[in-house]
Amino acid sequence: MMLLFDGPNGLEGVVMTFSHRRSQGLVVALLGMSGAFALQAEVIFEENFDDQPDWTSAMHSTDTVQRADTHIIPEGWYSIRQDPVWAPSTGHPDRHESIEILESNADKARSGSKSYVSWRDSYDAGWKYWGSESTMVKYLPEGYDQLYVEFWIRFDEGWMREYVQGTESAGSKLFRISSWRGEGEGNEYQAFGGGDLGPIFLWDHNITGYGVRNPMSLRGGPHGDNYGFVTGDIEDAPRDLVGSGDLNMNFTGDVQGRGVDGTTPEIPDKLNGGFITTDPYRSVSHNQIFGPGDTWTKVAFFVKMNSSPGAKDGVVIQWLDDQQIFKMETIPWIRPSDTEDENAQWNLVAIGGNDFFQTFPNDQRHEEWYALDDIVVRTDIPDYLSTDTALAPPSAPVQLSVD
C-alpha cells in the first residue's frame, strides 16, 4: 500500500508497503489522526470587552508604551501604545484619552456594555505628524501560517465623513496583522527596514478629494529584511504600489473581479440604497460604505504566508459585511534573507493605530472617535463565508512506524 502525506510544503511523502490486515489498521488510525488535524482549525482569540474592567490608556500610567508584564492594561492583551494631544492626561480635562474601554460608553458598544473606543485628535504640528496613537496588541507566540480576523466598526456621528477642501487628507490606521521577531530581542516591535517586524499587513481609513478610500499597506519580511515592496512585486495588485508598498485603493474599480471566483462584488450602498457603482471614475462617500449615524460594519481579513521564501503565492482577502470584496494571491510576503530566520509567521494582531489628522484649527481641540467590537481571531476562514481560496493543509505526521 502506498501512502502520501500532504504536508505544509506540498506532498512530502512516505511510501510504505505492508500487509492488507496491517494496512486496514493503519487506515483506521490515519482517519482518527485526520480528525485531530481538523481540530487545528480553531478560534484562538475572542474579545467583546464586556468583561474588561473600566480602563483608559492613561488611567494607570501615561507611558507611551505599556505592557501587560509591567503595566495595567486590558486583560488578555500584550501591550498598548498611546499618545494623545487633547486629553485629561495632557491638561485637557474636557477631552478624552486615546483609548477608552468604559461602561459609560455603553452607547458605543455593539453588544453588551463596552467596546474599544479610539479618539483621534486634529492637530497641526507644522509637519507630517501622525499622532493620537491608540494601538492595542495581541501577541500570539505560537505563530501561524495563516490568520483570519473579523471585527465590527462604527464611526462617531461627528466623524469627518467628507473631505474638507483646502486641507490635507485625513487618515487613520485601524488594523494590522504582522510577524514579530519575538521576545528576547529587546521586546520592542519596531517597523521599518532593519526592524523587528515584517511581513506586515495594515488597513487604514482615509478620506481624500476622491472620497473614502480602502487603503492597504503591505511590507515584506522576514523581520525588517526585504521590507519594501515595489510595483511588480505583487503581480495581481490592482494599481501601482507607492511608498514602501502602499495601495491607496477605492471601492469601485479596484474591487472589480476581486470577489469569489473572480466576480465583481455588489457592495450595498448604505446611504442611498442599491449597490455601490463600479465606475472607477466615480467617488464614493464614507456614508455609502460605512453608513450614517450609528451604523455598524463588519470587516474581516485573511492573510496567508507564501509557501517558500520568494514564492509569489501569499494571500490577502477582505470581506465587508461577510461579502468578499478584495483578494490578492501573488504576494511574496517572505523573501530569501542572508541575515534573518526565514520561517516568519503571523503572530501579532493589533487594533487601532496613529492618525494623520490636521483638518481643524488647533484652538478647536477637535476630537472624534471610532469604536471596535466583537473581535474574533481564527486559524481558518469560517465555513459560512464563500471563498475560492484553498486553506493550508495540516502538517504531516513527523514520524510513523509500523510493526
C-alpha positions in Angstrom: 0.0 0.0 0.0 1.3 3.4 -0.9 0.7 6.4 1.3 1.4 10.1 0.6 1.1 12.6 3.4 0.2 16.1 2.4 2.5 18.4 4.4 2.8 22.2 4.6 5.0 22.5 1.6 3.2 20.0 -0.6 3.4 16.3 -0.9 6.2 15.2 1.5 5.7 11.7 1.3 6.1 8.5 2.7 6.0 5.3 0.6 5.3 2.1 2.5 4.3 -1.4 1.6 2.7 -3.8 4.1 0.1 -6.5 4.5 -3.6 -6.0 3.9 -4.5 -6.5 7.6 -1.9 -4.0 8.8 -2.9 -1.5 6.1 -6.5 -1.7 7.3 -5.4 -0.9 10.9 -3.3 1.9 9.7 -6.1 3.5 7.6 -8.3 3.5 10.7 -5.5 5.2 12.7 -5.0 7.7 9.9 -8.7 8.6 9.8 -8.5 9.3 13.5 -5.4 11.4 13.0 -7.2 13.4 10.2 -9.9 14.2 12.7 -7.3 15.5 15.1 -5.8 17.7 12.3 -9.2 19.1 11.5 -9.3 20.4 15.1 -6.3 22.6 14.2 -8.7 25.0 12.5 -10.0 26.9 15.5 -10.9 30.2 17.2 -7.8 31.3 19.0 -9.0 34.7 20.5 -12.2 36.5 21.0 -12.9 39.9 22.6 -16.2 41.8 23.2 -14.7 43.9 26.0 -17.8 43.5 28.3 -15.8 41.6 31.0 -12.9 44.0 30.9 -12.6 46.4 33.9 -13.2 50.0 33.2 -9.9 51.3 31.8 -8.4 54.2 29.7 -4.9 54.4 28.3 -3.8 56.9 30.9 -5.8 55.6 33.9 -2.8 53.8 35.5 0.2 55.3 33.5 0.9 58.0 31.0 3.8 55.9 29.4 3.5 55.8 25.6 4.3 52.1 25.6 2.6 49.9 28.2 2.9 46.1 28.5 1.0 43.5 30.4 4.1 42.4 32.3 4.9 46.0 33.6 1.6 47.9 33.4 -2.1 47.5 34.0 -3.7 47.1 30.6 -6.8 45.2 29.3 -6.7 41.5 30.3 -5.5 39.1 27.6 -3.7 41.8 25.6 0.0 42.0 25.3 0.7 45.8 25.1 -0.7 49.2 24.1 0.7 52.4 22.7 -1.0 55.7 23.5 -0.1 59.3 22.6 -3.0 61.8 22.9 -2.8 65.5 22.2 -6.1 66.7 23.7 -6.7 64.5 26.8 -7.1 64.8 30.6 -3.5 63.4 30.9 -2.2 66.3 28.8 -4.0 69.0 30.6 -7.4 69.0 28.8 -9.9 67.5 31.3 -12.9 68.1 29.0 -11.4 65.8 26.3 -10.6 62.1 26.1 -7.7 59.7 26.4 -6.8 58.0 23.1 -8.2 54.6 24.2 -11.3 54.0 26.4 -12.9 50.8 27.5 -15.7 52.1 29.8 -19.2 51.1 30.8 -20.1 54.8 30.5 -19.5 54.2 26.7 -22.3 51.6 26.5 -23.9 53.7 23.8 -20.8 53.0 21.7 -21.0 49.2 22.1 -22.4 46.9 19.5 -23.5 44.3 22.0 -23.2 44.2 25.8 -21.9 47.2 27.7 -18.4 48.0 26.4 -16.3 48.3 23.3 -12.8 49.6 22.3 -13.2 53.3 21.6 -10.3 55.2 19.9 -10.3 59.0 20.0 -8.3 60.9 17.3 -7.2 64.5 17.8 -7.0 67.0 15.0 -3.6 68.7 15.5 -1.3 70.5 13.1 2.3 70.2 14.3 3.6 72.0 11.3 4.9 68.8 9.7 3.6 65.4 8.6 2.7 64.5 12.2 1.0 61.1 12.9 -0.5 61.5 16.4 -3.2 60.2 18.7 -1.6 56.7 19.0 -4.2 54.2 20.1 -2.8 50.7 19.4 -3.7 47.5 21.3 -1.6 44.5 20.5 -2.5 40.8 20.9 0.6 38.6 20.7 0.3 35.0 19.5 3.7 33.4 20.3 2.8 30.1 18.6 2.8 31.9 15.2 0.6 30.8 12.3 1.0 30.4 8.6 -2.5 31.9 8.1 -4.9 34.0 10.2 -8.4 35.2 9.8 -9.6 38.2 11.8 -13.0 39.8 12.0 -14.4 42.8 13.9 -17.2 45.3 13.8 -16.5 49.0 13.4 -18.7 52.1 13.9 -17.8 55.8 13.5 -18.7 58.8 15.5 -21.7 60.8 14.1 -19.3 63.7 14.2 -16.6 61.8 12.3 -15.2 63.7 9.4 -17.2 61.9 6.7 -16.4 64.2 3.7 -13.1 65.7 2.5 -12.6 69.3 3.6 -11.4 71.4 0.6 -8.0 73.0 1.1 -6.9 70.7 3.8 -4.6 67.6 3.9 -6.4 64.3 3.5 -7.2 62.6 6.9 -6.1 59.1 7.6 -6.3 56.7 10.5 -4.6 53.3 10.9 -7.3 50.9 12.1 -5.9 47.3 12.0 -2.9 45.3 11.3 -1.5 41.7 11.3 2.2 41.2 11.3 5.2 38.9 12.1 7.4 39.9 15.0 10.8 38.5 15.7 9.6 37.9 19.3 10.6 38.4 22.9 14.2 38.3 23.8 15.2 40.8 21.1 14.7 44.0 23.1 11.0 43.5 23.4 10.2 46.4 21.1 8.5 45.6 17.8 9.7 48.4 15.6 8.7 48.5 11.9 10.8 50.0 9.1 13.6 48.2 7.2 16.0 46.5 9.7 13.4 46.5 12.5 11.8 43.6 14.3 8.6 43.5 12.2 7.8 42.0 8.8 5.8 40.9 7.0 3.1 43.4 7.8 -0.5 43.9 6.6 -2.1 47.2 7.5 -5.6 48.6 6.8 -6.4 52.3 7.1 -9.3 54.7 6.8 -8.7 57.6 4.5 -10.8 60.5 3.1 -9.5 62.4 0.1 -10.9 64.6 -2.6 -11.7 61.2 -4.3 -14.0 60.1 -1.5 -13.5 57.4 1.1 -10.6 55.0 0.3 -9.8 51.4 1.0 -6.1 51.8 1.8 -3.9 48.7 2.5 -0.2 48.7 3.2 2.0 45.6 2.7 5.5 45.1 3.9 7.8 42.2 3.3 10.0 40.1 5.5 11.4 38.4 7.3 11.6 40.8 10.2 12.6 44.1 8.7 14.6 42.5 5.9 13.2 42.8 2.3 10.8 45.3 3.9 9.6 47.3 1.0 7.5 46.3 -2.0 7.6 48.0 -5.4 5.4 47.8 -8.4 5.8 44.4 -10.0 6.5 42.5 -6.8 2.8 41.7 -6.4 1.6 40.6 -9.8 -2.1 40.8 -9.2 -2.1 44.2 -7.4 -4.9 46.4 -8.9 -2.7 49.5 -9.1 0.9 50.7 -8.7 2.4 50.3 -5.3 3.6 53.6 -3.8 6.0 54.3 -0.9 7.2 51.0 0.6 4.2 49.0 -0.6 1.0 51.0 -0.2 -2.2 50.6 -2.2 -4.5 53.6 -2.0 -7.5 51.9 -3.4 -11.1 52.7 -4.0 -14.3 50.7 -3.5 -15.2 50.9 -7.2 -12.7 50.0 -9.9 -10.2 48.4 -7.5 -12.7 45.7 -6.4 -13.7 44.6 -9.8 -13.0 40.9 -10.3 -11.9 40.6 -6.7 -15.0 38.7 -5.4 -15.4 35.0 -5.2 -14.3 33.2 -8.3 -13.2 36.4 -9.9 -16.7 38.0 -9.8 -17.2 41.7 -9.0 -18.8 42.2 -5.6 -22.1 44.1 -5.2 -21.4 46.3 -2.2 -24.6 47.7 -0.6 -24.9 51.5 -0.7 -25.7 52.2 3.0 -26.7 55.8 2.2 -28.8 55.7 -1.0 -29.8 52.0 -1.2 -28.9 49.7 -4.1 -25.3 49.0 -4.7 -22.0 51.0 -5.0 -21.2 51.9 -8.5 -18.4 50.0 -10.3 -17.5 53.1 -12.4 -13.8 53.7 -11.4 -14.1 57.4 -12.1 -16.9 57.9 -9.6 -16.1 58.7 -6.0 -17.8 57.0 -3.1 -18.5 58.7 0.3 -17.9 57.4 3.8 -21.6 57.0 4.5 -22.1 54.9 1.4 -19.7 52.3 2.7 -19.9 52.6 6.4 -23.3 54.1 6.8 -24.6 57.2 8.6 -25.1 57.7 12.3 -24.8 54.6 14.5 -24.3 52.1 11.7 -22.0 49.1 12.5 -20.0 47.5 9.7 -18.4 44.0 9.8 -14.9 43.9 8.4 -12.7 40.8 8.1 -9.3 39.9 6.7 -7.4 36.7 5.9 -3.7 36.5 5.4 -1.6 33.5 4.3 2.2 33.4 4.1 3.8 32.4 0.8 4.8 28.8 0.5 8.5 29.4 0.5 10.8 32.5 0.5 10.3 34.4 -2.7 7.3 32.4 -3.9 4.6 34.7 -5.2 1.6 32.8 -3.7 0.9 34.7 -0.4 -2.7 35.8 0.0 -4.8 38.6 1.5 -8.6 38.6 1.4 -11.0 41.3 2.6 -14.7 40.9 3.5 -17.2 43.7 4.1 -20.4 42.6 5.9 -19.5 38.9 5.1 -19.0 39.5 1.4 -15.6 39.0 -0.2 -14.7 42.4 -1.8 -11.0 42.1 -2.4 -8.3 39.4 -2.9 -4.7 39.2 -4.0 -2.8 35.9 -4.1 0.6 36.6 -5.6 2.3 38.3 -2.6 5.9 37.3 -1.8 5.5 38.1 1.9 8.8 36.4 2.8 11.8 36.6 0.6 15.2 35.0 0.9 17.4 36.5 3.5 21.1 36.1 4.5 20.6 37.6 7.9 17.2 36.6 9.2 15.3 33.4 10.1 13.1 32.9 7.0 10.5 31.0 9.0 8.4 34.1 9.9 4.8 33.5 10.9 1.9 35.8 11.7 2.0 36.4 15.4 0.7 39.9 16.1 -2.8 41.3 15.7 -3.3 44.9 16.5 -6.3 47.2 16.6 -6.1 51.0 16.3 -3.1 53.0 15.4 -2.0 56.6 14.9 -3.7 59.2 12.8 -2.7 61.9 10.3 -5.4 64.4 11.1 -4.8 68.2 10.7 -8.2 69.3 9.3 -9.4 71.6 12.1 -7.6 74.5 13.7 -5.7 73.6 16.8 -7.6 76.1 19.0 -10.8 74.0 18.4 -9.1 71.0 20.1 -11.3 68.8 17.8 -11.5 65.1 18.6 -13.7 62.3 17.2 -14.0 58.6 17.8 -14.5 55.2 16.2 -15.4 52.0 18.1 -14.4 48.4 17.5 -16.3 45.4 19.0 -16.7 41.6 18.8 -13.2 40.7 17.6 -12.6 37.1 16.5 -9.2 35.6 15.5 -9.2 32.2 13.8 -6.7 29.9 12.1 -9.1 29.4 9.2 -11.9 31.1 7.2 -15.3 30.4 8.7 -17.4 28.0 6.8 -20.2 30.4 6.2 -18.0 32.7 4.1 -17.8 32.0 0.4 -14.2 31.9 -0.9 -12.3 30.0 -3.5 -9.0 30.1 -1.5 -7.5 26.7 -0.6 -6.5 26.8 3.1 -3.2 25.5 4.2 -3.2 21.7 4.9 -2.4 20.4 8.3 1.1 19.4 9.0 2.2 15.9 8.1 3.0 13.4 10.8 6.6 13.8 11.9 7.1 10.0 12.4 5.1 6.9 11.6 6.2 3.4 12.4 4.5 0.1 11.5 5.5 -3.2 13.0 
